[in-house]
Amino acid sequence: MSRLPLLAALLAAVALMLVSPPLQAEAAVSSACVVATGDANACSTTIIMGHRCRDWGTDNAHTNENTVAALRYVAENSPGAGCEIDIWRLHDGGIVVQHDPTWTRTIDPATMVGVSPNVVDATSAQVARMRTKGGQPVPTLQQMIVASGQNHVPLLIETKNYTVDPSWVTFARQQGVTAWWYHSPSPAHACWTVMLDRIRPTGAVVGMKGTRSCDYLSPAQVRQQGTFLVTNVQTWTKAQVQTYRNLGVMLSPYLVQPEGLANIVSKGARMVIVPDTAVAAAWFGR
């Protein structure tokens, strides 16, 4: 009878010896982010967004951008990261995901015979026949939101020429999608993000993109338009970033290369828009 407790203790000790080394090793290894910044909380909570949602698993990362395939790549290679995408309103009212005002850079010319190179002149039927130079369909906003919900990939959505309808906010919520909406203001509208006005009453998370022509806006004026600012903060001071944070504005620097991550995280930026989410996720230790 007395041997049973002893045997149980020995088995427990062996199990602990087998499990402990990996756990200790894991704890001993700090991420590059923690080493560089000393801020474990920032390293674990900073939001990562893939610029134009590119698929770096192919040789056509720049021509497979803003596609469902690229979104799935982000989901598989950097779980928890999101996709920054761009939307346009077509000639017939359809909403598609595309960055440039023309199709030339990303679309296979063989799939757009007879179609205007200008995005705003195309119809939904024409876009449905198009393929990227990497062979992927051009998604509608609806298709991208559905894929986002299925793959648990948050979306940062820049509207280019479309006053966003509140129904899109509702649809994203129904799909279980975390979505941020933003727009680049212009002096023509007193540097106000007019294309987001219809969704403000819905409680959607909205923000703006900093532009050179609207640099005169104060932090308080930026806060009036939303709760985040997509901009370049590499040259900002930590105090400048903190001024926005005190007002409830999250700074989101874009096109941040791996070597610049320590700089902006140390200054207090808590959303980063990066070329490759997998590279950034590894740096953050995720």
Secondary structure, DSSP 8 states (H G I E B T S, - for coil): -THHHHHHHHHHHHHHHHHHHHHHHHHH---HHHHHH--HHHHHH-EEEETT---TTSS-TTTSTTSHHHHHHHHHHSTT-EEEEEEEE-TTS-EEE-SSSBSTTTB-GGG-TT--SBGGG--HHHHHH-BBTTS-B--BHHHHHHHHHHHT--EEEEESS----HHHHHHHHHTT--EEEEE---GGGTT--GGGGGGGGGT-EEEEE--GGGTT--HHHHHHH-SEEEE--TTS-HHHHHHHHHTT-EEEEBS--GGGHHHHHHHT--EEEES-HHHHHHHHT-
